[in-house]
């Protein structure tokens, strides 16, 4: 099993690789539009999550920014549904919407030696030092 809960045979059966995402989108039916979360995206379809209002085996459109894809709800179970696209997306379009995480620059740690000289001693510290020095003699 992989992290998505799919066995190796299920992965081989897929027509295209899936990209994990967590993006806001809209599922549109002719009579209404529902806000959904796009959980994964491939050339042939998408996994979406909504609040129990997704009806199975219906024509729909999936919108995410300028992306608008016609398809149908292939399956729906609980708050999740699989959308099968009528026309495949090109890999370039999929990657455009998946994006790449920004490369974070890691600041190099600053390793500095402590200063050789310390702050000046207070009167009390100087008195204590002088007393200790006299006792050693």
Secondary structure, 3 states (H helix, E strand, C coil): CCCCCCCHHHHHHCCCCCEEEEEEEEEECCCCEEEEEEEEECCCEEEEECCCCCCCCCEEEEEECCEEEEEEEEEEECCEEEEEECCCCCHHHHHHHHCCCCCCCCCCCCCCCCCCCCCCCCHHHHHHHHHHHHHHC
